[in-house]
Amino acid sequence: MPKLEPEHSWFGPALVEPRPSASDAQGDFQRLWFAFTNARWVLGLVLVALQTALYISGAAHNGALLAICAAHFAAALLAHFFLKPSPLGGMFTPAWVALIGVDIAVFSLLQWLHAGSFNYTPLFALPVLLASVLGSLSLAFGTAAGVTTLLFLGAGWTRWHDGGDNTAAFIQSGVSGVGYLVIAFLANQLASRLANVGQRARRSQMAATVQREVNELVIDAMPEGVMMVDQRGFVRAANPAAHALLGERHRLRTVGFDLKADPTWRPLLHLSQLSLGSGHNQEAEVSLYNDRGAPLKLLARTRLAAPQGIGEDSLCVLFLQDQRQAEAKIRTEKLASMGRMSTAVAHEIRNPLAAIAQANALLAEDLTAPHLLRLTHMVSQNTKRLEKIVDDILNVARVRTTHSTDIDTLHGLSELVHRVAAEWTAQHGQTGFMGYDIAPLVQSVRFDPEHLRQVLVNLLDNALRYCSRNVQAIQVAVHYSEAHAYVAVWSDSERMDQTVERHLFEPFFSSESRSSGLGLFVSRELCERHAATLTYQRNARVQGKQLKEGNEFLITLVCVPSSSLH
């Protein structure tokens, strides 16, 4: 059979041509094999029944014919049950003898012994077809030529034995031989054509299967909700994002649901019915309400899909996009612009702010009245607050514009973390709420000491703002693995709101009005600059004698091998 070239597919021929197609082709060949072997023993059974009826009725008195047919039937059964399916190839192999040679011999004997009363010539079409379909074209032509030769020999034997003119027998043999050759050629070509078509069909089916699986994976992973809705408002399929947008109480994964089942889904139902009724794609902003009654703004777009069959409903594909994502992107762009402007403003504010702080300090030296001193103290506090905000903004600019390739080495991480935490605790005048779990190792890491101090102080300030200030309300831990060091700042604070956690490390985002929203952003930027990471997680630690959950910020640093320090 001619070899097919791989069809064009963006998956490539490796995905549509390999082992599965070979196994399927073997299955097709086995079906053909057993179809022919079944036909052989059924034909043998018919011949046995025919010869038995002729023998009983007295129309034929030759018992050899019945014995030959019985032997042929037994040989056909044996070949069906014990002969292993295998291609016949292009040569006269033992398999050819067992399948085709036996048939030709039996049919030739029947034609010779029953000459003049029955014509068994049409039966030779079976071995010719079998050789054409299960073998090569040369084997088919060889089988047809052999049958034709036997027919001519039979006609010659009849003329020699009986005498007289039997030209008609020679003509019939020649016409039959030509017919067998034509049957051999056409059957072989049709078999090759069907095999090629089957191979193409298997390739197309495999490519379609891969395409469907890829589509399902892409749709399931899409952040945009996708639903397929019919004319009755029944959702036949929906991806996980669509289930999440529709609400926690309706997260169905495999079973479809009706948009009419919940009144909050009516806008989606109306939009899909409008698109199906008008035959045009629609786009609109809709509002859904969750379990707490809060509105969820969605951008809904429809696309029409063709019916899946005759009499099937048209389908509407709904694409749902959470407007909060688009708003968050716009907000991030605005914040980036504001950040650039704030940096420029901070440079201009810094000098006047320093002058105000200095003038206020000089003024406080000459005042003695308590109410005036309170005013200068208020000015001093707010000036320091403004200086902190200006420093945070300038730190962002410095971190973003500085890309150091030489990362400093910090010797004695545990000692530094303990010293910074102790100094911070003493500065705030409360030591009872601080707990330590620091491994007493002398380990070096890739981090600048002053930058690590800045990160730790910022994390401790955030922990103090939200903790309960009970015993061990804030805990500092240092642990090591083979290649990394882990510094954790834990507090017994309440769980963060999802909206706060989602934007935790964004610049200028803060849940407190008195904060610049730059502390965590600068801390993460400093960690990334030193090939470290800063992450947030909800973790449980022992507080007193109880295990309590809290908010934990974890710094993962790269350890420096001892051999590289020398």
C-alpha positions as a printed Julia matrix, in Angstrom:
566×3 Matrix{Float64}:
   0.0     0.0     0.0
   1.29    3.53   -0.75
   2.57    5.46    2.25
   0.63    8.57    3.14
   2.26   11.91    3.72
   1.34   13.46    7.09
  -1.52   15.89    6.86
  -1.04   19.54    7.8
  -1.71   20.16   11.5
  -0.41   22.72   13.97
   0.12   19.84   16.37
   2.75   18.46   13.96
   2.97   14.98   12.42
   4.41   13.5    15.61
   1.05   13.78   17.34
  -1.12   12.47   14.51
   1.08    9.72   13.05
   2.48    7.54   15.85
   1.62    4.24   17.48
  -2.16    4.62   17.91
  -2.73    4.67   14.15
  -0.7     1.45   13.74
  -2.77   -0.37   16.35
  -5.99    0.84   14.76
  -4.79   -0.35   11.35
  -4.0    -3.76   12.84
  -7.53   -3.87   14.2
  -8.97   -3.12   10.77
  -6.86   -5.9     9.2
  -7.99   -8.4    11.81
 -11.63   -7.56   11.11
 -11.07   -8.22    7.39
  -9.18  -11.42    8.18
 -11.98  -12.87   10.3
 -14.61  -11.72    7.81
 -12.93  -13.8     5.06
 -12.32  -16.8     7.33
 -15.96  -16.7     8.45
 -17.05  -16.54    4.81
 -14.88  -19.6     4.03
 -16.37  -21.89    6.66
 -19.91  -20.68    5.91
 -19.32  -21.48    2.22
 -17.87  -24.86    3.22
 -20.97  -25.58    5.3
 -23.2   -24.67    2.35
 -21.25  -26.99    0.05
 -21.51  -29.85    2.57
 -25.26  -29.3     2.84
 -25.6   -29.17   -0.96
 -23.65  -32.38   -1.54
 -25.55  -34.11    1.28
 -28.89  -33.13   -0.26
 -27.73  -34.33   -3.72
 -26.46  -37.6    -2.27
 -29.67  -38.29   -0.32
 -31.92  -37.34   -3.25
 -29.94  -39.59   -5.59
 -29.04  -36.79   -7.97
 -25.38  -37.56   -7.29
 -23.92  -40.93   -6.33
 -20.28  -39.84   -5.91
 -19.4   -39.91   -2.2
 -16.01  -38.39   -2.93
 -17.68  -35.01   -3.52
 -19.23  -35.1    -0.05
 -15.88  -36.09    1.5
 -14.07  -33.28   -0.31
 -16.63  -30.7     0.88
 -16.46  -32.04    4.45
 -12.65  -31.83    4.4
 -12.85  -28.28    3.06
 -15.29  -27.3     5.82
 -12.98  -28.76    8.48
  -9.94  -26.98    7.02
 -11.85  -23.67    6.98
 -12.79  -24.05   10.65
  -9.21  -24.89   11.63
  -7.88  -21.87    9.75
 -10.48  -19.63   11.41
  -9.64  -20.66   14.97
  -5.93  -21.49   14.82
  -4.36  -19.48   12.01
  -2.86  -16.2    13.26
  -3.96  -13.07   11.34
  -1.06  -11.76    9.29
  -0.69  -10.0     5.91
  -0.19  -12.43    3.02
   2.48  -10.24    1.43
   3.55  -10.8    -2.15
   4.62  -14.46   -2.13
   2.96  -17.88   -1.94
   3.51  -18.53    1.75
   2.09  -21.34    3.96
  -0.67  -18.97    5.01
  -1.6   -18.54    1.33
  -1.72  -22.32    0.95
  -3.92  -22.73    4.04
  -6.39  -20.05    2.98
  -6.3   -19.66   -0.79
  -4.56  -22.79   -2.05
  -7.02  -25.11   -0.29
 -10.0   -23.25   -1.78
  -8.57  -23.33   -5.3
  -7.79  -27.04   -5.03
 -11.23  -27.91   -3.64
 -13.13  -25.83   -6.19
 -11.01  -27.3    -9.02
 -11.79  -30.86   -7.88
 -15.51  -30.05   -7.63
 -15.46  -28.52  -11.11
 -13.58  -31.52  -12.54
 -15.6   -34.28  -10.81
 -18.95  -32.56  -11.34
 -18.26  -31.38  -14.87
 -21.31  -31.03  -17.07
 -23.93  -30.86  -14.28
 -22.75  -27.99  -12.02
 -20.51  -25.0   -12.72
 -18.31  -24.07   -9.76
 -16.4   -21.38  -11.66
 -17.97  -18.42   -9.71
 -16.56  -19.84   -6.46
 -13.02  -18.95   -7.61
 -13.91  -15.3    -6.98
 -13.52  -15.89   -3.21
  -9.8   -16.85   -3.21
  -9.07  -14.12   -5.77
 -10.75  -11.51   -3.52
  -8.98  -12.86   -0.46
  -5.57  -12.58   -2.11
  -6.39   -9.08   -3.45
  -7.53   -7.67   -0.11
  -5.12   -9.4     2.3
  -2.09   -9.5     0.0
  -0.26   -7.4    -2.54
  -1.24   -6.69   -6.14
   1.35   -9.18   -7.45
  -0.1   -11.93   -5.24
  -3.6   -11.06   -6.47
  -2.52  -11.24  -10.12
  -0.62  -14.48   -9.46
  -3.71  -16.07   -7.84
  -5.99  -14.91  -10.69
  -3.48  -16.21  -13.26
  -3.29  -19.55  -11.47
  -7.09  -19.89  -11.46
  -7.22  -19.01  -15.17
  -4.55  -21.62  -15.93
  -6.54  -24.29  -14.09
  -9.66  -23.35  -16.07
  -7.76  -23.74  -19.36
  -6.3   -27.06  -18.2
  -9.78  -28.28  -17.32
 -11.1   -27.31  -20.77
  -8.13  -29.05  -22.42
  -8.67  -32.21  -20.34
 -12.32  -32.28  -21.34
 -11.45  -31.95  -25.05
  -8.79  -34.65  -24.83
 -10.93  -37.04  -22.81
 -14.31  -36.59  -24.53
 -13.14  -35.44  -27.95
 -15.2   -33.13  -30.11
 -15.13  -29.36  -30.4
 -15.36  -27.52  -27.06
 -14.29  -24.06  -28.22
 -16.99  -22.56  -26.0
 -15.25  -23.99  -22.92
 -11.96  -22.33  -23.88
 -13.75  -19.01  -24.54
 -15.52  -19.25  -21.19
 -12.23  -19.98  -19.44
 -10.6   -16.98  -21.09
 -13.48  -14.63  -20.27
 -13.53  -15.9   -16.67
  -9.77  -15.44  -16.42
  -9.99  -11.85  -17.64
 -12.79  -11.24  -15.14
 -10.7   -12.64  -12.31
  -7.76  -10.4   -13.28
 -10.04   -7.36  -13.32
 -11.53   -8.35   -9.96
  -8.03   -8.79   -8.53
  -6.94   -5.33   -9.7
 -10.1    -3.49   -8.6
 -10.33   -5.25   -5.23
  -6.68   -4.53   -4.44
  -7.05   -0.85   -5.4
 -10.25   -0.5    -3.4
  -8.64   -2.16   -0.38
  -5.63    0.18   -0.61
  -7.93    3.16   -1.02
 -10.03    2.18    1.99
  -6.88    1.64    4.06
  -5.62    5.11    3.13
  -8.99    6.65    3.93
  -9.05    4.85    7.27
  -5.56    6.09    8.08
  -6.54    9.67    7.23
  -9.69    9.3     9.32
  -7.67    8.08   12.31
  -5.24   10.97   11.93
  -8.09   13.47   11.71
  -9.8    11.9    14.7
  -6.61   12.04   16.73
  -5.98   15.66   15.75
  -9.6    16.51   16.62
  -9.22   14.76   19.98
  -6.04   16.66   20.8
  -7.67   19.9    19.63
 -10.7    19.29   21.84
  -8.53   18.5    24.87
  -6.41   21.61   24.3
  -9.54   23.73   23.92
 -10.97   22.35   27.16
  -7.72   23.02   29.01
  -7.52   26.58   27.65
 -11.17   27.31   28.48
 -10.82   25.86   31.98
  -7.71   27.96   32.62
  -9.19   31.19   31.24
  -9.72   33.95   33.82
 -12.71   35.0    31.73
 -15.96   33.15   32.34
 -17.33   31.09   29.42
 -20.83   29.59   29.27
 -22.75   27.84   26.49
 -26.49   28.65   26.7
 -29.32   27.22   24.57
 -32.59   28.88   23.56
 -34.35   27.73   26.73
 -31.76   29.44   28.94
 -30.16   26.18   29.99
 -26.39   26.33   30.51
 -24.94   23.23   28.87
 -21.33   23.92   29.81
 -19.43   26.47   31.88
 -15.79   26.83   32.88
 -14.62   27.26   36.52
 -14.28   31.04   36.13
 -17.96   31.3    35.12
 -19.01   29.22   38.14
 -16.96   31.47   40.42
 -18.54   34.62   38.97
 -22.06   33.25   39.36
 -21.61   32.7    43.09
 -20.23   30.26   45.64
 -23.52   28.42   46.12
 -23.82   27.51   42.42
 -20.41   25.96   41.7
 -21.56   23.03   39.59
 -18.81   21.26   37.67
 -20.35   18.57   35.51
 -24.11   19.1    35.63
 -25.75   21.89   33.62
 -28.05   24.42   35.24
 -30.82   26.81   34.28
 -30.3    30.58   34.21
 -33.95   30.97   35.2
 -33.23   29.21   38.51
 -31.8    32.35   40.13
 -33.31   35.84   39.74
 -29.85   37.42   39.93
 -28.94   35.73   36.62
 -31.8    37.35   34.69
 -29.53   39.92   32.95
 -27.47   37.06   31.47
 -30.64   35.2    30.43
 -32.07   38.27   28.69
 -28.79   39.0    26.9
 -28.45   35.43   25.58
 -32.08   35.33   24.42
 -31.69   38.71   22.72
 -28.62   37.45   20.86
 -30.34   34.19   19.8
 -33.52   36.02   18.78
 -31.83   38.73   16.73
 -29.06   36.55   15.33
 -26.44   39.17   16.21
 -23.68   39.31   18.79
 -24.42   41.44   21.84
 -22.31   43.23   24.43
 -23.48   44.85   27.66
 -22.44   45.62   31.23
 -24.5    43.67   33.76
 -24.57   43.56   37.54
 -24.87   40.34   39.53
 -25.35   40.14   43.28
 -23.46   37.66   45.44
 -24.52   35.95   48.67
 -23.88   39.12   50.7
 -25.86   41.31   48.32
 -22.82   43.15   46.97
 -23.03   43.98   43.24
 -20.56   42.4    40.84
 -20.11   44.3    37.59
 -19.47   42.13   34.55
 -18.85   42.83   30.89
 -20.91   40.2    29.05
 -20.32   39.43   25.36
 -22.2    36.89   23.25
 -21.15   34.88   20.23
 -23.51   32.6    18.29
 -22.58   28.97   17.66
 -24.02   26.84   14.86
 -26.5    24.08   15.8
 -24.9    20.7    16.42
 -27.32   18.8    14.16
 -30.61   18.86   12.3
 -33.38   19.98   14.62
 -30.94   21.05   17.34
 -31.2    24.43   19.06
 -28.87   27.28   18.28
 -26.35   27.95   21.02
 -25.12   31.2    22.5
 -21.63   31.44   23.99
 -21.43   33.96   26.83
 -18.08   35.53   27.74
 -18.04   37.11   31.21
 -15.27   39.48   32.26
 -14.98   40.79   35.79
 -14.82   44.56   35.56
 -12.74   44.63   38.73
  -9.78   43.23   36.78
 -10.02   45.98   34.17
 -10.41   48.57   36.91
  -7.41   47.12   38.75
  -5.3    47.4    35.6
  -6.34   51.0    35.1
  -5.69   51.7    38.77
  -2.21   50.18   38.5
  -1.4    52.37   35.5
  -2.66   55.43   37.34
  -0.65   54.5    40.4
   2.47   54.1    38.29
   1.94   57.6    36.87
   1.28   58.95   40.34
   4.42   57.23   41.58
   6.57   58.97   39.01
   4.97   62.3    39.86
   5.29   61.63   43.6
   9.01   60.99   43.24
   9.5    64.34   41.6
   7.35   66.06   44.22
   9.19   64.3    47.05
  12.51   65.75   45.9
  11.03   69.22   45.94
   9.38   68.75   49.37
  12.41   67.35   51.14
  14.38   70.62   51.51
  11.44   72.8    52.71
  10.43   70.01   55.1
  13.91   69.93   56.61
  13.77   73.69   57.05
  10.4    73.44   58.81
  11.72   70.74   61.16
  14.81   72.8    62.0
  12.83   75.99   62.56
  10.37   74.15   64.8
  13.24   72.73   66.88
  14.76   76.2    67.32
  11.39   77.63   68.24
  10.8    74.93   70.85
  14.07   75.87   72.6
  12.78   79.4    73.35
   9.28   78.39   74.51
   8.27   77.59   78.05
   4.47   77.68   77.92
   3.04   74.14   77.99
   0.37   74.8    75.35
   2.95   76.2    72.95
   5.26   73.25   73.54
   2.37   70.9    72.71
   1.95   72.74   69.42
   5.65   72.42   68.54
   5.49   68.74   69.5
   2.56   68.24   67.1
   4.52   70.02   64.36
   7.53   67.77   65.08
   5.46   64.56   64.95
   3.79   65.44   61.65
   7.08   66.59   60.19
   8.61   63.2    61.0
   5.6    61.52   59.43
   6.05   63.54   56.25
   9.76   62.73   56.24
   8.9    59.01   56.48
   6.54   59.28   53.52
   9.12   61.19   51.49
  11.79   58.57   52.35
   9.44   55.76   51.29
   8.76   57.41   47.95
  12.44   58.04   47.31
  13.29   54.48   48.35
  10.94   53.22   45.63
  12.78   55.31   43.06
  16.17   54.13   44.27
  15.2    50.46   44.32
  13.74   50.59   40.83
  16.62   52.45   39.25
  19.48   50.64   41.03
  20.47   47.22   39.7
  23.5    46.02   41.59
  25.29   42.97   40.26
  27.51   42.68   43.36
  25.26   41.4    46.15
  26.67   41.99   49.62
  27.27   39.12   52.01
  25.74   39.23   55.47
  27.72   37.28   58.1
  25.75   35.99   61.07
  22.12   36.23   60.01
  20.68   34.99   63.3
  22.66   37.52   65.32
  21.57   40.42   63.11
  17.88   39.46   63.15
  17.9    39.12   66.96
  19.68   42.47   67.4
  17.31   44.33   65.06
  14.24   42.83   66.76
  15.6    43.62   70.25
  16.42   47.22   69.31
  12.99   47.64   67.74
  11.3    46.22   70.87
  13.3    48.52   73.16
  12.47   51.51   71.0
   8.76   50.81   71.39
   9.11   50.21   75.13
   7.26   46.89   75.22
   9.11   43.62   75.52
   6.37   41.32   76.81
   4.65   40.75   73.47
   7.8    39.73   71.53
   8.79   36.07   71.08
  11.89   34.57   69.48
  12.55   31.27   67.71
  15.98   31.86   66.2
  18.33   29.01   65.35
  21.75   29.68   66.98
  23.81   29.23   63.84
  26.48   31.42   62.32
  25.29   31.4    58.73
  26.03   33.86   55.94
  23.48   34.94   53.32
  23.37   37.08   50.2
  21.85   40.31   51.53
  22.92   43.82   52.45
  22.68   44.25   56.27
  21.14   47.72   56.15
  18.56   46.65   53.58
  17.62   43.62   55.69
  17.28   45.9    58.72
  14.92   48.13   56.72
  12.8    45.15   55.66
  12.59   43.73   59.19
  11.66   47.07   60.77
   8.9    47.57   58.21
   7.48   44.07   58.85
   7.63   44.6    62.63
   5.87   47.96   62.31
   3.07   46.32   60.33
   2.81   43.49   62.87
   2.57   45.95   65.77
  -0.2    47.86   64.03
  -2.57   44.86   63.91
  -1.49   42.48   66.71
  -3.27   41.98   70.05
  -0.17   42.96   72.12
  -0.62   39.91   74.28
   2.26   37.67   75.3
   4.18   36.55   72.18
   1.73   38.46   69.98
   4.7    39.04   67.63
   7.22   36.27   66.96
  10.45   36.41   64.98
  11.85   33.1    63.72
  14.99   32.13   61.81
  15.51   28.64   60.39
  17.87   27.13   57.85
  17.88   24.48   55.16
  20.78   23.25   53.07
  20.72   26.14   50.59
  18.31   28.71   52.07
  17.62   30.68   55.22
  14.09   31.58   56.33
  13.24   34.67   58.39
   9.61   34.88   59.52
   7.73   37.7    61.23
   4.46   36.36   62.7
   1.66   38.21   64.49
  -1.65   37.05   65.95
  -3.56   39.47   63.74
  -6.96   38.7    62.25
  -7.22   37.26   58.76
  -6.88   39.88   56.03
  -9.75   40.71   53.75
  -9.39   39.13   50.3
  -9.28   42.54   48.59
  -6.43   43.65   50.89
  -4.5    40.4    50.41
  -4.84   40.6    46.62
  -3.14   44.02   46.48
  -0.82   43.54   49.46
   2.46   44.24   47.66
   1.17   46.89   45.23
   2.63   50.42   45.54
   0.48   53.1    47.18
  -2.06   50.51   48.37
  -2.89   50.57   52.07
  -5.86   49.78   54.27
  -4.79   52.57   56.65
  -5.31   56.22   55.8
  -2.13   57.25   57.66
   0.13   54.94   55.64
   1.83   55.66   52.31
   1.27   52.08   51.1
   4.92   51.74   50.06
   6.46   49.75   52.92
   5.7    46.22   51.71
   6.33   47.18   48.1
   9.8    48.53   48.93
  10.54   45.47   51.11
   9.69   43.05   48.3
  11.73   45.09   45.8
  14.73   44.97   48.13
  14.35   41.2    48.55
  14.13   40.6    44.82
  17.21   42.75   44.3
  19.14   40.34   46.56
  17.73   37.18   44.9
  15.44   36.64   47.9
  11.65   36.4    48.14
   9.06   37.95   50.45
   5.74   36.14   50.71
   2.62   36.27   52.88
   0.86   33.27   54.33
  -1.61   32.34   57.01
   0.27   30.19   59.53
  -0.26   28.76   63.02
   2.28   29.13   65.84
   2.34   28.35   69.56
   1.31   31.4    71.59
   1.63   30.7    75.27
   0.25   27.19   75.54
  -2.16   27.39   72.6
  -1.76   26.98   68.86
  -3.09   30.09   67.17
  -3.32   31.19   63.55
  -1.89   34.51   62.46
  -0.41   36.5    59.61
   3.16   35.61   58.68
   5.59   37.29   56.3
   8.38   34.95   55.21
  11.73   36.05   53.77
  13.61   33.32   51.89
  17.32   34.15   51.49
  20.15   32.4    49.65
  22.81   30.94   51.91
  26.49   31.38   51.13
  28.53   28.14   51.31
  31.36   28.24   53.84
  33.92   27.31   51.17
  33.15   30.45   49.15
  33.89   32.78   52.07
  37.63   32.02   52.1
